[in-house]
């Protein structure tokens, strides 16, 4: 059994139930769950909100904000248990009796203190919004794992579900890989296909990818613990990289007949 230090983002719509699935399967393995602010990828809350407004457009931004607000209300009003739905990562941790901490930055004394308090064998990133640096990764004897919602080495970078749909793919994937100095570039432990159905919107594909990624992570960690993980290369020569979509990308997405919700 590996001791797992799990890092994710403080997000309400997609991550809580994916994290809950991992906790259901690996409850005794997880020593701590840490969240970082969901928008910290984008240089702060204000910049992140503006970036998402340009990406979604006004109407879909309002729909997204309503969903996030409704999830926050449900989180306050619902006493979650392992047999229910979850609306925050904190509620998942409480339901499964796993220590939970929220930190603003993954570089600095606050996060270092949490790492010191919960020794583990492997650190796992599930949609973590900040870079986990080499100094942190080296603390874990079994390495550092990331769950990426794409068929690496293709679709490295941000928002892979959006880009796969915009590019007309009929299938994407989830990949569990070891972290390296370059994002999404480490060796692959496990990869699973995720179909893109004709009726999928962006949010349904993200949900499918998060669910598939959660199970892939469970399988990968168990394989590593059993000594049966066959690691595969993540060839740089075959890599494609995508950044955060722009307003022009959103318009192309909608023009292609795709939907966000």
C-alpha angles and dihedrals in degrees: 000000000000122000106233128207104196123202124187141141131280094249129141110198108052112011107053098069092040090053089046090057091054091047091049091056100035105025096136092046098057114086097179142356117215126188129196124197111287095229097045090102088072102054099269142333098286095047090044094051092049091048092051091046090056090045100048098030123226100291096047091042089058090049091049092048090050091052093049091048092048090050090052091053092048090049090055094046100040127080100210125211131176091268095057142067120273132219101187138030089233090060090051092053092048093049093052096039094243121145112255131197133176118208130181096216135022089214116067144050097295094062093039089056091053091049090051092050096051112040113196142171099231136020116217127199119203107179091327106180096212135058116263102217130220092254091060095041091054091061091072117076094202093048137239123298130199130193111216124186098224143069098266135240082038120067099021114171134036134350097005094173091058094048094046090053094045090051092053097247117167092199137029130172147213120241131198109202142160115260121248135182090271117062116261091356104111127108116287120245100178139354129191128187121241117197120226105217124205090247096050120121122195093265095049091050091049090051092049091048094049091050092048091046092053092055092043089054092051091051093045095050092048091049091051091048091050092048091242102110112125106205118210130198122260098213116217091205091063096044126120121189131204128189129205110304121253132218088265090055090050091053091050090049093053093042088056089059096256123140133209095209 
